[in-house]
Structures are given as structure tokens and as C-alpha cells.
Amino acid sequence: MRYLVLFLLAAQAVAAQAPTYDLLITGGRVYDGTGNPAFPADVAVRDGRIVAVGRLGNAPARQRIDATGKVVIPGIIDIHSHADDGSSPDGGFRDANARRRAAPNLVMQGVTTVVVNQDGRSPLPIAEQRRRVMELGIGPNAALMVGHGSVRGQVMGRDVRRPARADEVERMKAMVRQAMLDGAWGLSAGLEYAPGRWSTTDEVVALAREVAPFHGVYISHERSEGQDPMWFWPSQDSAGPPTLLDAIRETIEVGEQGGIRVVASHIKTKGANYWGSSGAAIQLIERARARGVDVWADQYPYATSGTDGNTVLVPQWALARDEAPIDGARGAADYPAALRRVLANPAQDARLRRDIAHEIQRRGGASQVLVFEHPDTGVVGKSLAQVAQRWQVSDVDAAIQLQLRGYPDRPGGGRVRGFSLDERDIEAFAALPWVATASDAGIALPEDGPATHARYYGTFPRKIRHYAMTRGVLSVEDAIRSMTSLPAQIMGMRDRGQVREGMVADLAVLDLARLTDKATFTNPHQVAEGVEWVFVGGTAVVARGTPTWALPGKVLAPPR
């Protein structure tokens, strides 16, 4: 009897010493984020970090999740996000609405970290943005970039339609250096947008060199994504604008001359007359990588660009009384009246038709341009080619009539979206080991209305379901790598992006059998299916397929 008592006391002592986990996910298969095949394992979390991966099923834990039949993956890192940027001082992560700061459309895809301040736009100073976001609280984590366009605009004011002087570049360098000291992860650029489009490569290289000592990264919306930039109109701009290939060469040059890691953002070959150019773009990047340039890319898995689906086929100059200022504001309230004045002038009419024909091709061709909103409900849901046939006019005249018969206060007359990318190019980029998956999306709530890109809700599940599981363009493990350890590697995030001991407990539990994107371009506000649990630092932001509205996210500090 004495031996039995001693045995029980010893057993109790061992039990008292056994570690108690905050969270234990049992019975699942783990995709660790590296591209390795899945393996069966339990995952234990304590104090916000992964402390054990293995056979742990009987260990004590405050919260246990049965992931039998499911998979456990690292939390997704969205390397190109607009969850916060410089376009609105009180939007995104700085919004007073806690529901928006929870970013439900993003966490419901498994996103646990977003890299924000993209396309050259960021609040300044970065320290103030960081303070404000941390004060309010956010759902996923955030890494902040400093925007080249914002820095350029602050130094040059409205006099930006020219190369910067040497003294102005020096002032920009000082601002970028301060932003890096304040916790920026690198420099973002929007070289197809104002004011970045008037910068020189030398200017960008000079600023990139300020980022290099901090081991930061340069992420660029490049000067062009097809045969020409979005601002190009053949009737008024000189021939020989930068092409996608020119833009990629510039990004490579920034990396090579600046001694910095560079990313070609949302890489694509845009426009029906540029489809098939992915091979040349890939060759340029792979040749640069072979000689040691640290160049990468990211991509969203959709055949259409543009956040709001508001493609305007009629050039801006034909809709405004005067040239629009650089912030994009329009000069005319009655667009049909402005357009009729142009049509009445034979020389301007010829210019107009040339520009519209060019824009139709840039948007994928008449069969790829779809009408989503218009007063004439008979054309809604139809392509421009079908509208032209319905009205018995040319494709160009159909675009003109959409404006003349449309809403008088809306450019284009309604809401039109161009599907300007080709699936063969998308698949070519998606299969590459140096292309990360990114959403190029911000935070969306249902009350934001229908003018929302499906990528806001479906990017990451779509990459896994459509391109890996259905199309077989890449393996499931490589698709998961493209959104976890790969962006972590590019950004220099050392404690995220993998399921292994010591890593921060940013995790997602997926039901691969059900995983699919549901968002469409007619009904975009539909969350993905099959995302069961999502944890940010061990705190659930999605539980049993529903947002918890928790705000455990942090503004991440670079590892310096």
C-alpha cells in the first residue's frame, strides 16, 4: 500500500511538472510553409509562440482544437496590401471603426500579416502612423513601408512633373533614412502614378541606397504593365513609352545599383496586344537572378486589374473642360455634354476614336470588357462586343454610346471592368518559385458596395484551390509557400512564415476539401469557405469559420 501511495504521489508530481500549453491543435496535417509535403503533427502554442510540433495529443492545454481531416499552415503574409496607406488619413487601420480594423475579409482568407503603404503612398512621418495604429488596435499584424511618391510630393510640392534636382534628392534621402529609423521595412514606389512617373531611375536608386544599410526591401508598382503605361494616350503622348520589359529592366537596375532586394509588384502582361510576353519578362528576371541580383515578384491570381472595376474607355481629355490636376480630379460634371463637344470637332473626333480603340485593346479587347452597371439594364452583364452588336455600331461607337446614354455624372457612363490579362501568362508567373502571392487589396466591408475587386476576399484560397488543386499549375505545398515562408524570406521576417518551434504563433487551420473562394465581380462581398481557424500571435481572429473581431495585431519592427 505504501508503494502505491508513493507511485501516485510521483505521478502527481510528474503531472504537475508537465507543460500546460495555451493552445494545442491536434490531429491535423502540417504544411510547414517551406514547400515540403504535409506531415501529421500536433502544434502547441505558449505565450504567443509555437513551442512544440509533433505527437502531443495527450498534453494538457487551456484550449484544444481537433484538426482531424484538416491542415495547419503558417499564417499568410500578404506582401502587397492596401489595408492602410497614405490615400486616407482615417481609413484602413487608422479608421475609428473597429470592425474595419479587424480586417475580416483578409483574416477570413488566413491572412495574419500585411505589408502596407504600397505603390509609393504612405503617411508621413512613419512614426506617427505606427503610433496611431498601435493605439487603435488591429486584427492582423502590419509591416510599414515608406512611400517614394509621398516623400517626393512632400519635397517637391506640386512641382513634380520633372526630374528632381540634386538638393531635392538629398532631402528625399534624409526623409527615407528617417523613415527607416522609425521602423519602415523598405521603400515602395508607384512609378506609373503621379508623382512617381516623373522621377528618374537615378533618383530611385539614390533612395534605395538609403534603405540598403537597414537590409530593407524595394517594392515597386513599375512604370508599365504592358505595351505602355496606363497614362499613355496615342493621340497626345509621344511614341516609345516604357513597356513592361523596360519597367522590369529598371527594377533590376535599382536592385543591382542600389545593392538592395527588389520586388516587381503584381507582375502581369496587360492588354490583348501584349499577351504572351510573360516568357520574356521571366527570362529577364531569371537572367538577373543568375548573376546575383536579389529580384523577386508578387502576383494576384485574377485576370482583371483595377480595384473598383471602373474602367473608363473614353480618354480623360475628352471628358474634361481642362486638363485634370495630378490628383485625378475631373473638370466637367456633365460628361455627355463634354463628349458631344469633342464629337462635333472632326479633328478631335479622330483623336478620340484612336484613343478609345487603343484603350479597348489595353483592356483585353471588346469581348473582354464587361458592363456591370448602366441605366440601360439591357447591356448590364454583356461584353462591349455584345453591346456593339446589340446597338449595331462599332466597338468604338459602343464605348461612346455607353457614355452618352449613361449616367451623366459618371466617367464612362457606368461601371465597366476590363479582363485585360490572359490566363496563360497568369499561370506562367504563378508556377515560379520566386513569385509570392499577394492580394493588392485593402479592407472591405459589405457596406462598401459592389465596386470591389474579388481579390479582396478570395486571393489566397483561390491560389490554392484553382491554380494548385484544380489546374495543377503548382503543388499545394508550393502554393502555400508562395504566401507564407516566401514573403517572409523576401521581407526579412525571421520569426514568421513557418510552422516550427520558436516561430510566432500566426497559424491557420484549413479544410482543404472545402477551401474555395466565393467572391465574384457581381457579388464580391463573400468570404472564402474552408478557413476554420486563424490565430495572430496565438489569439483567434477566426474561430469555427467566423471572425472573432479580436484586435491582437502588432505593428512589426524590422529585425535590426
PyMOL commands that set and color helices and strands:
alter all, ss='L'
color gray80, all
select helices_A, chain A and resi 2-17+92-94+98-101+104-107+126-136+148-156+166-181+196-198+201-214+244-258+278-290+316-318+335-343+346-362+366-368+377-379+384-391+395-404+423-430+446-448+455-470+476-481+485-491
alter helices_A, ss='H'
color red, helices_A
select strands_A, chain A and resi 21-26+29-30+39-40+42-46+49-54+61-66+71-74+76-78+111-116+141-144+146-147+186-190+217-221+261-264+295-299+369-373+415-418+435-437+507-510+531-536+539-543+546-547
alter strands_A, ss='S'
color yellow, strands_A
deselect
rebuild
show_as cartoon
